[in-house]
Amino acid sequence: MISRESFAGWYRNRLVWVAVILLAVSAGTVVLLNRADPEAEPADLQAQIMARMRTTLEQADPGQHNHAGHSAQQVATKEEKPPVICGVRVYGYEPAEVTALADVRTVYGFHLCGVAEQKRPWDVAVKLAGPVIMDMSTEPPGIQVVEATADVMFTDRLREMFPAKYAELALKEALADSEMADQRRRYDAAAGL
């Protein structure tokens, strides 16, 4: 049989253990919240950079990010120019340690844009695509695409223009599936499909 003293001792120890567990959970929560804040800021910065990149490319004349044989004359068939709908991917930015969009100077990424002429499906639309460098220190941001020349192959030109860590990504990765799906939805709406 359990005596009254042993029950009181066990109960007292149980309260101590409950207090220890609550203290540990509270400390763990504080650590996780403090750790999450610095990570949330760059993710937000990444989203801001993507939005700025997309807006800049969609508002620019297609000739500014023209390559792969497409020209602005192929695009402009009427007095009113059709909208350009872009999907983007950010490989990285410089300086890498900044936390505010205003401090970003150069963005390395990929763009896929379609010229949304009325009733023209995506599959036959004029497209502008490839690795891109944006100079965010100017207004509007400068756009520089990677293009091969008669003397320099595309991959060599890419490696000349991009830092090594971003060049390797640019050779392997384009748009994320979610970005491509969003772009197609926006393109279909702009083309009246």
DALIN-V230617 format. One record per helix or strand of 3 or more residues. SS is the DSSP state (a for helix, b for strand). FROM is the first residue (numbers start at 1). TO is the last residue. If there is no record, write none. Layout:
BEGIN
ss-><SS | SS>
from-><FROM | FROM>
to-><TO | TO>
END
This chain:
BEGIN
ss-><a | a | a | b | a | b | a | b | b | a | a | a>
from-><4 | 62 | 72 | 83 | 101 | 106 | 122 | 127 | 142 | 154 | 164 | 177>
to-><59 | 65 | 75 | 94 | 103 | 116 | 124 | 135 | 145 | 161 | 172 | 190>
END
